[in-house]
Amino acid sequence: MAGKFVRRPPKESLGWFRAKGMKPGFDHRDVWREEHATAFTVAKATKMDILSDIRSEVDRALAEGRTFRDFAKDLKPTLQKKGWWGVKEMVDPATGKKRMVQLGSSRRLKTIYETNMRTARSAGQWERIQRTKGGLPYLLYMLGPSREHRPEHVAFHGLMLPVDHPFWDTHMTPNGWGCKCGVRQISKGEHDRAERDGVRAPAPEQVMNPETGLPTGHRSPSNVKVRTEAPAIRTREYINRRTGEVHQVPMGVDPGWDYNPGKVGRLNQALDITAQKLTNAGAEGAAVVRELAAETLETWSKSPKADFPIGMLAEDDAIKIGGKTRLVRLSPATMGKQLKEHSELDFKEYVFVQDAFDRGEPIQDGARNLIYLLEEDGYVAVVKATKSGKAVFMTSFRRLSRGDAKRDVEMRRLRNKQK
């Protein structure tokens, strides 16, 4: 008797999922956008044992290619036994008030299953896309097997753009709750034929009615031509009521879904691992961070979550400010400030941060701050150790004329003497 066909995920998808940490949260808006690429979370699963149980079953479903029915059948009794099921009263940590909230339910389990399966497969696909983009340099947006499609997603159907086009930073599928859209890699030959001959986009996969075995009726685009020019992206304002943050979300993409799981997740995970390895690195650390800045800083800056390893101090300099590590980190918040206040800097110039640490003049500015003046190139970098000394951050980097850089440092020296 033939065995049951099991659709196992590519190893990249499973590796991406297993690299995630865990982050309890009360509301799905507490963990936002790219954070989902590095942390597994389930709204209202505020206890680590519950979150761990759910994660284990998602991992098993992904690794073994299990269906939703099997996933729910094994997980439901565990959650019911631990009391994480039905409607219960909980305290919202954001307000301190008690609320009646929905914990586990069959519908919620389906959302958890589908969301994690699709984002993991998307992240794994992105890793393969990057490996093979030399021969398949384009992506084609395709509608999935849904009974009804979002009008905006219908408009994306048949869009063919280069793999590295910024459109995929915010529109790599899935693009919302329940979205089944996908992308297919395309060769340059197919792309050129589509431009020349007006090739028609493939029809979406039909949804089959399990009772009749016949295709269900759903709104599908008919006779759509492949387009090779990026559309103008319109956005709408969205306010995250949990955090107060205001976001500009692309039309057609659900709030919190405007990111590329594979691109963001892998990079931030890699940076976390690299930072850990560099904490006590020797002389080779400076070469590593310089290369990182040259090759990945610009990509990271578009969706920064993890701290970026930006430089290595001399051991004596770290000691001066109470630093217990030589590694200097660049936080997402500081990067945002840099982009606003020092837009004159090209991303390639950030390799000079390490030059400032290596060849610049270090000037003490208080107990925990050092200013580096690389006078010959006109760069000024400022670093600060945390109170515990366990981390050192770069708080500013800018380019000035040699004269302005010198005057800036002299003013800081004067202020220090007056304190």
Summary of the structure (lengths in Angstrom):
residues: 419
radius of gyration: 25.3
end to end distance: 85.3
largest distance: 87.8
contacts: 1270
relative contact order: 0.09
helix: 42%
strand: 19%
